[in-house]
């Protein structure tokens, strides 16, 4: 129906001027009926009803004007209108929610939360739970650290059958409650989330963390295990490893942390903690096996020093563990830590005797003499074996010590100046028939050890030289105060006995020069070869027969040189060999002994 808009507006204005508000309202209602979105008509109707004192009718038209302003995206006028005319009266929940949205967009969070809460209550009064849930979700965005709001979302969403938002609400509420260290309250909330979505990895992870903090490690393991297979998530693996550790599933915990440590070189603390717990539980063999695996990881990640420090810390906590100290002996022997090796063997000797393992004590003593034949305590250790060890062994060992100590005045005949010892290149000590006084024996022992140190330094084996100097300092305290030659060695090795009254010469320290001349310098390959010589020498020493010695030698040398074939023979070149040995690499056929015997003279020529 068409209307004469100008005529109606003129009529309405005259009615207002004359104070005839009813006539003006009637004219504007007619305009509103024809143009319901006209903002001027809505504004004027609201104003006219306000002048009449009809709050309900004025709110009706102001509300429509607010909705229209929101639609045309004029938030400033809309918010001003709502704040002035609508806020003090009850509004439909949709309109309240719209006003809350406008407040949120202007970062007026607290006011927005209040209006969303009002809208949610109105929706609930109208039994419109889904719309109320939407309001609470908006509140949770504005107040994300309030666990109560998230829990309410979970409850309402679960009641509506909306399981995904329900689980999400419970999960966030549980996380926040755990963050407040209220584990007892968090566990039931997280259990609800897990019950709703048992296959959700994120929920299981947080729930398991709560169970672990509550002391229910086994339950935590059960929650995480289904998600761990094939997973590379470090958070999940770390939590699973912790749970397995607390549940005393040490083998599984080690496997979990080992899988994490191999690619990253981390979590040594957890791996050693497992080894510690294995030792505490009496599983010494398992602990040693774990330590060997840790060492492999450390070697692969080039963190040998970190392994050594952690291992020595563990070793110090278990002074009575024979398997652990046996492993320590093997380890220090392999890495050529002679001083440490000697110390461990000394301790093992005492442990073996304490446990009645006489054979073990004898073996330890034999190795001690191999390392340092001049230690003053060997006779005392042998005395502890008397009456326990086989008498033949005791007599044989006493004779061995007698040869070392001697009983006559020294008569020196020099052997070769250089040899390969059990822990690297060493001075081949003068062959001496010793005797005379104890002072003469002491002097000769010191002389021998100084010769060894000089050769270590000559061949750039500083670590070995320092170990030998430490041994000299232990056996001959304060000797450097009167022995110029020994002082020179201390200077050259840049090592000085702790507490020594004699200090390093300032000039030598400043210039970096040494008093002993080196005969050459060696690269990494040369030092590798020298180290291998030590290993080969030890392997040969343990062989029972000449044939076995030759076979071990040719195999070790062939492997080290990476040859396809390595042949060794004993006997004059012009005659048939007295003994032969051959190493062949994988895929290389050995030569028949008859053909080899014919080949050797040609090779010799």
Helices and strands as residue ranges (DSSP letters): H 5-17, H 21-34, H 39-52, H 55-71, H 75-81, I 82-86, H 93-105, H 109-125, H 129-142, H 147-159, H 163-179, H 183-196, H 201-214, H 217-228, H 234-246, H 250-264, H 268-280, H 284-300, H 304-317, H 322-334, H 338-354, H 358-371, H 378-385, H 391-405, E 411-413, E 419-421, E 424-426, E 431-433, H 438-458, H 462-475, G 479-481, H 484-493, H 506-511, H 524-541, H 546-561, E 565-570, E 579-584, H 593-604
